[in-house]
Amino acid sequence: MTYAQDERHALVDTMRQVGPEAPTLCDGWDARDLAAHLVVRERRLDAAPGILLPPLAGHTERIRREYAEHSWEDLLGDVRSGPPVWSPFRVLDSVANVAEMFVHHEDVRRAQDDWTRRELTDEQADTLWRLARTAGMRSYRRAPVSVVLARPGGDTATVHRSRTPRTVTLTGEPSELLLHAFGRDRVDLDVSGEPDDVAAIHALDRGL
């Protein structure tokens, strides 16, 4: 299986373990709401654009709520089976769904009181590092200072350059960098820079 498929199955296993009413890091959503979001994203092409385009968000949310009324086992089955054959996500699964499945899996895991950071393989970490760099170019594009991502092993990437000489550096494992770039704050990062600059980075709307 691909990394995206592995993460998808692990997400479903975690959702089944915590139950449909378990909290997530997605504001206002429990695990059932999140599962319905994932199903709509892959199976309702008429609703998927509203995930990214605010004018269409109302239509998407109405459909998501309809799917949330499905049985818990049906929702989990649809998430686990992945995109249907006619969905573009079927072809793009290994590219488009690694970050989606990883971030939402952590949304469930890290909302629980007993969560701990997972140990990933070197290959998985390298994949998340590439995704973090790409996501960071969008997430920090409005930052008032330059933003550098750094791995503990020494790899660095400047994902945003500003006209000022000031820089904020976020150092951590690729999993933590990716989650921060996707707007999550329950992460283990070392953030260096001037206090006001660091505060500005944390205050950015980093959602994708």
Backbone as CSV, one residue per row, in Angstrom:
resi,resn,N_x,N_y,N_z,CA_x,CA_y,CA_z,C_x,C_y,C_z
1,MET,0.841,-1.200,0.000,0.000,0.000,0.000,0.876,1.250,0.000
2,THR,0.308,2.349,-0.470,1.005,3.623,-0.449,0.918,4.231,0.952
3,TYR,1.743,5.253,1.177,1.703,5.956,2.464,0.317,6.553,2.697
4,ALA,-0.286,7.101,1.655,-1.627,7.677,1.799,-2.634,6.615,2.245
5,GLN,-2.547,5.430,1.683,-3.463,4.352,2.060,-3.194,3.875,3.481
6,ASP,-1.912,3.765,3.844,-1.577,3.367,5.214,-2.155,4.353,6.216
7,GLU,-1.996,5.647,5.919,-2.476,6.675,6.842,-4.001,6.694,6.885
8,ARG,-4.630,6.455,5.750,-6.093,6.392,5.684,-6.611,5.274,6.596
9,HIS,-6.028,4.097,6.481,-6.488,2.966,7.286,-6.225,3.208,8.769
10,ALA,-5.065,3.819,9.078,-4.774,4.125,10.470,-5.755,5.153,11.029
11,LEU,-6.130,6.132,10.207,-7.125,7.124,10.627,-8.454,6.456,10.958
12,VAL,-8.893,5.559,10.087,-10.160,4.873,10.333,-10.077,4.044,11.611
13,ASP,-8.973,3.360,11.815,-8.815,2.562,13.038,-8.886,3.450,14.278
14,THR,-8.263,4.617,14.221,-8.302,5.535,15.360,-9.709,6.065,15.579
15,MET,-10.393,6.421,14.484,-11.771,6.908,14.615,-12.674,5.839,15.242
16,ARG,-12.502,4.608,14.806,-13.315,3.534,15.358,-13.029,3.353,16.853
17,GLN,-11.792,3.530,17.216,-11.404,3.359,18.615,-11.992,4.462,19.504
18,VAL,-11.948,5.714,19.024,-12.402,6.818,19.885,-13.903,7.040,19.805
19,GLY,-14.540,6.648,18.696,-15.986,6.783,18.566,-16.415,8.059,17.863
20,PRO,-17.668,8.090,17.383,-18.139,9.209,16.548,-18.238,10.541,17.263
21,GLU,-18.370,10.558,18.565,-18.536,11.808,19.301,-17.222,12.326,19.872
22,ALA,-16.134,11.685,19.549,-14.836,12.117,20.072,-14.462,13.486,19.503
23,PRO,-13.803,14.319,20.275,-13.400,15.638,19.779,-12.279,15.520,18.755
24,THR,-12.136,16.553,17.952,-11.022,16.662,17.011,-10.459,18.072,17.118
25,LEU,-9.355,18.304,16.445,-8.784,19.650,16.413,-9.435,20.538,15.368
26,CYS,-10.363,19.996,14.591,-11.125,20.793,13.620,-12.230,21.508,14.378
27,ASP,-12.159,22.803,14.426,-13.022,23.601,15.284,-14.497,23.275,15.067
28,GLY,-15.164,22.823,16.118,-16.591,22.546,16.066,-16.958,21.184,15.523
29,TRP,-16.005,20.383,15.124,-16.283,19.069,14.540,-15.871,17.956,15.486
30,ASP,-16.752,16.955,15.607,-16.346,15.720,16.261,-15.897,14.728,15.184
31,ALA,-15.586,13.510,15.581,-15.058,12.534,14.620,-16.063,12.223,13.517
32,ARG,-17.341,12.211,13.846,-18.364,11.968,12.827,-18.355,13.085,11.774
33,ASP,-18.274,14.324,12.228,-18.234,15.458,11.300,-17.020,15.361,10.383
34,LEU,-15.890,14.994,10.948,-14.669,14.894,10.156,-14.761,13.769,9.134
35,ALA,-15.323,12.637,9.541,-15.491,11.527,8.593,-16.399,11.942,7.440
36,ALA,-17.469,12.655,7.751,-18.380,13.106,6.698,-17.671,14.063,5.741
37,HIS,-16.822,14.922,6.261,-16.038,15.826,5.423,-15.173,15.044,4.439
38,LEU,-14.508,14.018,4.926,-13.618,13.234,4.068,-14.393,12.520,2.965
39,VAL,-15.563,12.012,3.299,-16.381,11.309,2.302,-16.872,12.292,1.237
40,VAL,-17.363,13.448,1.654,-17.856,14.446,0.697,-16.727,14.920,-0.204
41,ARG,-15.563,15.130,0.350,-14.411,15.598,-0.432,-14.099,14.660,-1.591
42,GLU,-14.238,13.367,-1.374,-13.844,12.397,-2.388,-14.992,11.881,-3.233
43,ARG,-16.219,12.006,-2.744,-17.339,11.357,-3.422,-18.378,12.327,-3.962
44,ARG,-18.329,13.587,-3.588,-19.287,14.568,-4.077,-18.535,15.701,-4.758
45,LEU,-18.262,15.507,-6.038,-17.481,16.498,-6.766,-18.213,17.834,-6.870
46,ASP,-19.546,17.813,-6.764,-20.307,19.059,-6.802,-20.109,19.876,-5.541
47,ALA,-19.710,19.206,-4.459,-19.562,19.901,-3.182,-18.112,20.186,-2.830
48,ALA,-17.185,19.444,-3.390,-15.777,19.578,-3.009,-15.213,20.993,-3.170
49,PRO,-15.580,21.759,-4.232,-14.996,23.104,-4.368,-15.273,24.015,-3.182
50,GLY,-16.382,23.800,-2.499,-16.724,24.643,-1.362,-15.808,24.479,-0.173
51,ILE,-14.977,23.440,-0.183,-14.001,23.271,0.887,-12.965,24.385,0.840
52,LEU,-12.654,24.854,-0.377,-11.638,25.897,-0.553,-12.209,27.249,-0.940
53,LEU,-13.410,27.269,-1.521,-13.978,28.520,-2.028,-15.134,28.971,-1.132
54,PRO,-14.950,30.033,-0.343,-15.974,30.492,0.599,-17.357,30.708,-0.002
55,PRO,-17.504,31.259,-1.230,-18.859,31.451,-1.761,-19.651,30.149,-1.925
56,LEU,-18.948,29.031,-2.024,-19.612,27.741,-2.216,-19.673,26.925,-0.931
57,ALA,-19.186,27.492,0.164,-19.067,26.732,1.403,-20.416,26.312,1.976
58,GLY,-21.433,27.133,1.787,-22.751,26.786,2.331,-23.294,25.513,1.724
59,HIS,-23.164,25.376,0.407,-23.620,24.164,-0.276,-22.847,22.949,0.222
60,THR,-21.555,23.102,0.362,-20.722,21.992,0.833,-21.115,21.580,2.245
61,GLU,-21.351,22.561,3.103,-21.695,22.244,4.490,-23.048,21.547,4.594
62,ARG,-23.997,21.943,3.768,-25.305,21.267,3.790,-25.158,19.790,3.419
63,ILE,-24.361,19.520,2.398,-24.154,18.134,1.979,-23.374,17.369,3.042
64,ARG,-22.389,18.016,3.646,-21.614,17.340,4.689,-22.513,16.937,5.861
65,ARG,-23.425,17.822,6.231,-24.336,17.491,7.333,-25.255,16.330,6.972
66,GLU,-25.656,16.255,5.717,-26.477,15.125,5.277,-25.700,13.822,5.422
67,TYR,-24.435,13.836,5.007,-23.607,12.636,5.120,-23.339,12.283,6.582
68,ALA,-23.259,13.273,7.436,-23.020,13.015,8.855,-24.163,12.250,9.502
69,GLU,-25.328,12.226,8.841,-26.468,11.464,9.357,-26.359,9.980,9.012
70,HIS,-25.432,9.610,8.135,-25.257,8.202,7.804,-24.750,7.439,9.025
71,SER,-24.888,6.142,8.989,-24.406,5.352,10.114,-22.895,5.482,10.241
72,TRP,-22.413,5.359,11.455,-20.993,5.490,11.722,-20.176,4.467,10.933
73,GLU,-20.647,3.236,10.895,-19.916,2.193,10.173,-19.900,2.457,8.675
74,ASP,-20.985,3.001,8.141,-21.005,3.334,6.708,-20.004,4.440,6.399
75,LEU,-19.960,5.451,7.259,-19.005,6.537,7.057,-17.568,6.008,7.099
76,LEU,-17.269,5.203,8.098,-15.915,4.665,8.209,-15.581,3.764,7.018
77,GLY,-16.563,2.999,6.556,-16.339,2.155,5.394,-16.027,2.967,4.154
78,ASP,-16.731,4.092,3.985,-16.480,4.942,2.813,-15.114,5.613,2.894
79,VAL,-14.732,6.044,4.093,-13.403,6.649,4.239,-12.328,5.603,3.957
80,ARG,-12.491,4.420,4.514,-11.468,3.379,4.370,-11.312,2.915,2.921
81,SER,-12.413,2.803,2.201,-12.344,2.296,0.829,-11.736,3.320,-0.126
82,GLY,-11.718,4.591,0.276,-11.070,5.614,-0.533,-11.943,6.118,-1.656
83,PRO,-11.352,6.906,-2.547,-12.115,7.525,-3.639,-12.684,6.461,-4.577
84,PRO,-13.916,6.656,-5.067,-14.467,5.722,-6.069,-13.707,5.836,-7.387
85,VAL,-13.947,4.897,-8.278,-13.167,4.825,-9.516,-13.330,6.071,-10.385
86,TRP,-14.479,6.758,-10.269,-14.706,7.921,-11.120,-14.156,9.217,-10.513
87,SER,-13.636,9.166,-9.292,-13.144,10.374,-8.636,-11.705,10.667,-9.048
88,PRO,-11.393,11.934,-9.342,-9.995,12.277,-9.661,-9.047,11.969,-8.511
89,PHE,-9.576,11.917,-7.290,-8.729,11.586,-6.153,-8.245,10.138,-6.215
90,ARG,-8.917,9.303,-7.013,-8.482,7.919,-7.160,-7.105,7.869,-7.834
91,VAL,-6.967,8.655,-8.889,-5.702,8.698,-9.619,-4.643,9.456,-8.816
92,LEU,-5.078,10.501,-8.112,-4.144,11.370,-7.406,-3.957,10.989,-5.947
93,ASP,-4.478,9.834,-5.549,-4.507,9.465,-4.129,-3.138,9.565,-3.476
94,SER,-2.122,8.991,-4.097,-0.801,8.956,-3.470,-0.163,10.340,-3.405
95,VAL,-0.671,11.299,-4.192,-0.125,12.651,-4.201,-0.978,13.596,-3.356
96,ALA,-2.290,13.543,-3.555,-3.183,14.526,-2.954,-3.638,14.172,-1.552
97,ASN,-3.467,12.925,-1.138,-4.094,12.495,0.107,-3.143,12.189,1.252
98,VAL,-1.837,12.239,1.034,-0.936,11.977,2.154,-1.120,13.029,3.242
99,ALA,-1.017,14.303,2.869,-1.165,15.373,3.849,-2.569,15.381,4.443
100,GLU,-3.584,15.179,3.592,-4.973,15.194,4.075,-5.188,14.139,5.145
101,MET,-4.747,12.920,4.867,-4.975,11.831,5.811,-4.104,11.976,7.054
102,PHE,-2.853,12.392,6.868,-1.976,12.542,8.029,-2.486,13.639,8.963
103,VAL,-2.788,14.802,8.407,-3.223,15.923,9.244,-4.527,15.595,9.962
104,HIS,-5.487,15.006,9.248,-6.761,14.706,9.911,-6.628,13.550,10.890
105,HIS,-5.708,12.626,10.632,-5.453,11.586,11.637,-4.940,12.233,12.923
106,GLU,-4.020,13.177,12.781,-3.518,13.879,13.966,-4.582,14.765,14.599
107,ASP,-5.514,15.281,13.783,-6.629,16.047,14.349,-7.419,15.203,15.341
108,VAL,-7.571,13.942,15.035,-8.284,13.039,15.947,-7.382,12.655,17.110
109,ARG,-6.170,12.210,16.817,-5.268,11.727,17.856,-4.976,12.811,18.898
110,ARG,-4.621,14.009,18.434,-4.142,15.045,19.357,-5.247,15.746,20.117
111,ALA,-6.482,15.468,19.753,-7.601,16.011,20.523,-7.922,15.143,21.740
112,GLN,-7.283,13.980,21.839,-7.521,13.077,22.963,-6.499,13.367,24.072
113,ASP,-6.909,13.144,25.300,-6.063,13.497,26.446,-4.768,12.697,26.502
114,ASP,-4.778,11.481,25.979,-3.624,10.592,26.152,-2.740,10.517,24.908
115,TRP,-2.811,11.505,24.022,-2.062,11.407,22.777,-0.559,11.560,23.021
116,THR,0.220,10.897,22.181,1.668,11.045,22.160,2.111,11.157,20.707
117,ARG,3.237,11.809,20.482,3.730,11.965,19.124,4.214,10.629,18.582
118,ARG,3.839,10.328,17.351,4.202,9.055,16.724,5.637,9.083,16.223
119,GLU,6.261,7.918,16.234,7.560,7.758,15.613,7.339,7.318,14.167
120,LEU,7.924,8.042,13.234,7.744,7.758,11.814,9.035,7.200,11.229
121,THR,8.903,6.487,10.130,10.093,5.996,9.436,10.794,7.163,8.744
122,ASP,12.049,6.943,8.373,12.786,7.992,7.659,12.085,8.348,6.353
123,GLU,11.566,7.352,5.665,10.879,7.604,4.396,9.620,8.439,4.606
124,GLN,8.851,8.103,5.640,7.647,8.879,5.933,8.011,10.321,6.299
125,ALA,9.048,10.468,7.121,9.466,11.814,7.527,9.921,12.636,6.323
126,ASP,10.630,12.010,5.407,11.080,12.730,4.206,9.893,13.170,3.355
127,THR,8.881,12.322,3.274,7.676,12.690,2.523,6.995,13.892,3.166
128,LEU,6.854,13.865,4.486,6.201,14.978,5.184,7.038,16.256,5.106
129,TRP,8.344,16.123,5.059,9.216,17.295,4.906,8.955,17.984,3.569
130,ARG,8.832,17.191,2.514,8.539,17.780,1.198,7.181,18.469,1.227
131,LEU,6.210,17.844,1.843,4.872,18.433,1.914,4.864,19.693,2.774
132,ALA,5.622,19.691,3.858,5.687,20.868,4.739,6.274,22.063,4.006
133,ARG,7.302,21.829,3.190,7.897,22.919,2.429,6.902,23.504,1.441
134,THR,6.163,22.630,0.763,5.171,23.112,-0.196,4.046,23.860,0.504
135,ALA,3.514,23.264,1.574,2.423,23.903,2.315,2.878,25.225,2.922
136,GLY,4.132,25.273,3.384,4.630,26.481,4.024,4.667,27.676,3.093
137,MET,4.926,27.446,1.821,4.967,28.564,0.872,3.619,29.253,0.756
138,ARG,2.555,28.499,0.987,1.236,29.120,0.972,0.844,29.641,2.351
139,SER,1.093,28.853,3.372,0.616,29.206,4.715,1.253,30.466,5.270
140,TYR,2.534,30.694,4.931,3.260,31.827,5.514,3.463,32.961,4.507
141,ARG,2.728,32.938,3.421,2.960,33.910,2.350,2.645,35.338,2.788
142,ARG,1.815,35.516,3.804,1.479,36.859,4.281,2.289,37.241,5.520
143,ALA,3.283,36.460,5.844,4.096,36.759,7.030,4.853,38.074,6.847
144,PRO,4.968,38.870,7.904,5.677,40.152,7.798,7.191,39.993,7.812
145,VAL,7.677,38.782,8.092,9.119,38.504,8.119,9.376,37.228,7.319
146,SER,10.629,36.957,7.039,10.968,35.706,6.363,10.712,34.524,7.302
147,VAL,10.366,33.382,6.706,10.059,32.179,7.488,10.923,31.039,6.978
148,VAL,11.619,30.408,7.905,12.480,29.273,7.587,11.998,28.049,8.353
149,LEU,11.876,26.926,7.668,11.587,25.650,8.312,12.894,24.892,8.462
150,ALA,13.068,24.220,9.588,14.319,23.498,9.837,14.022,22.159,10.507
151,ARG,14.728,21.145,10.037,14.674,19.828,10.675,15.795,19.721,11.706
152,PRO,15.603,18.928,12.749,16.661,18.769,13.753,17.984,18.291,13.154
153,GLY,17.933,17.534,12.054,19.146,17.026,11.438,19.929,18.038,10.645
154,GLY,19.370,19.236,10.442,20.111,20.281,9.758,19.504,20.783,8.460
155,ASP,18.574,20.044,7.844,17.931,20.514,6.613,17.108,21.764,6.897
156,THR,17.195,22.746,6.010,16.404,23.963,6.156,15.769,24.327,4.827
157,ALA,14.690,25.109,4.897,14.020,25.596,3.695,13.389,26.946,3.999
158,THR,13.724,27.943,3.204,13.075,29.250,3.332,11.788,29.209,2.524
159,VAL,10.666,29.263,3.231,9.373,29.142,2.546,8.723,30.499,2.298
160,HIS,9.277,31.547,2.892,8.771,32.897,2.620,9.903,33.888,2.839
161,ARG,10.096,34.782,1.878,11.095,35.834,2.006,10.391,37.186,2.058
162,SER,10.730,37.966,3.047,10.158,39.307,3.163,11.223,40.346,2.820
163,ARG,10.807,41.569,2.757,11.749,42.655,2.448,12.482,43.122,3.697
164,THR,12.071,42.637,4.844,12.757,43.006,6.079,13.918,42.039,6.315
165,PRO,14.892,42.428,7.136,16.006,41.524,7.443,15.668,40.504,8.532
166,ARG,14.467,40.560,9.078,14.129,39.704,10.207,13.614,38.349,9.718
167,THR,13.843,37.329,10.539,13.461,35.962,10.187,12.917,35.243,11.417
168,VAL,11.903,34.424,11.192,11.428,33.477,12.201,11.749,32.075,11.697
169,THR,12.375,31.284,12.538,12.728,29.910,12.183,11.924,28.942,13.027
170,LEU,11.253,28.022,12.353,10.493,26.976,13.029,11.275,25.679,12.890
171,THR,11.676,25.106,14.017,12.489,23.897,14.006,11.726,22.749,14.650
172,GLY,11.669,21.623,13.949,10.982,20.461,14.493,10.932,19.343,13.481
173,GLU,10.368,18.242,13.899,10.200,17.113,12.999,9.239,17.499,11.869
174,PRO,9.389,16.890,10.696,8.512,17.229,9.572,7.024,17.126,9.901
175,SER,6.657,16.157,10.732,5.241,16.029,11.107,4.738,17.294,11.777
176,GLU,5.564,17.868,12.666,5.154,19.059,13.404,5.131,20.287,12.500
177,LEU,6.101,20.372,11.605,6.146,21.490,10.661,4.946,21.460,9.722
178,LEU,4.594,20.258,9.256,3.443,20.141,8.358,2.164,20.536,9.071
179,LEU,1.987,20.063,10.287,0.775,20.392,11.038,0.675,21.890,11.302
180,HIS,1.788,22.519,11.639,1.752,23.965,11.868,1.398,24.702,10.583
181,ALA,1.957,24.242,9.459,1.648,24.876,8.172,0.183,24.717,7.809
182,PHE,-0.455,23.682,8.320,-1.881,23.467,8.085,-2.740,24.120,9.161
183,GLY,-2.151,24.975,9.971,-2.937,25.761,10.918,-3.134,25.150,12.280
184,ARG,-2.437,24.052,12.570,-2.597,23.416,13.877,-1.581,23.988,14.860
185,ASP,-2.016,24.145,16.110,-1.150,24.708,17.140,-0.692,23.678,18.163
186,ARG,-1.307,22.517,18.193,-0.894,21.481,19.152,0.276,20.712,18.560
187,VAL,1.416,21.381,18.521,2.612,20.837,17.866,3.818,21.043,18.769
188,ASP,4.878,20.290,18.491,6.118,20.362,19.253,7.177,21.015,18.372
189,LEU,7.310,22.342,18.489,8.240,23.102,17.665,9.050,24.045,18.529
190,ASP,10.270,24.317,18.083,11.095,25.366,18.656,11.033,26.541,17.686
191,VAL,10.501,27.666,18.139,10.316,28.824,17.267,11.238,29.937,17.746
192,SER,12.127,30.389,16.854,13.084,31.433,17.223,12.876,32.674,16.359
193,GLY,13.103,33.826,16.967,12.922,35.111,16.298,12.547,36.156,17.330
194,GLU,12.380,37.389,16.879,11.938,38.439,17.791,10.529,38.110,18.292
195,PRO,10.251,38.375,19.576,8.944,37.999,20.141,7.752,38.482,19.325
196,ASP,7.793,39.729,18.858,6.670,40.250,18.079,6.534,39.505,16.753
197,ASP,7.663,39.139,16.160,7.628,38.402,14.893,7.079,36.997,15.095
198,VAL,7.505,36.344,16.162,6.998,35.005,16.467,5.491,35.055,16.688
199,ALA,5.045,36.064,17.439,3.602,36.212,17.695,2.853,36.420,16.394
200,ALA,3.438,37.170,15.461,2.783,37.415,14.177,2.654,36.133,13.365
201,ILE,3.650,35.268,13.428,3.577,34.004,12.699,2.473,33.132,13.277
202,HIS,2.420,33.054,14.594,1.374,32.233,15.223,-0.020,32.778,14.942
203,ALA,-0.125,34.093,14.735,-1.433,34.724,14.518,-1.909,34.620,13.084
204,LEU,-1.046,34.192,12.164,-1.444,34.077,10.763,-2.593,33.089,10.589
205,ASP,-3.444,33.347,9.606,-4.439,32.363,9.181,-3.706,31.370,8.301
206,ARG,-3.293,30.229,8.893,-2.456,29.283,8.182,-3.250,28.144,7.555
207,GLY,-4.559,28.178,7.683,-5.368,27.097,7.125,-5.250,27.029,5.614
208,LEU,-5.272,25.813,5.071,-5.190,25.628,3.626,-6.553,25.279,3.065
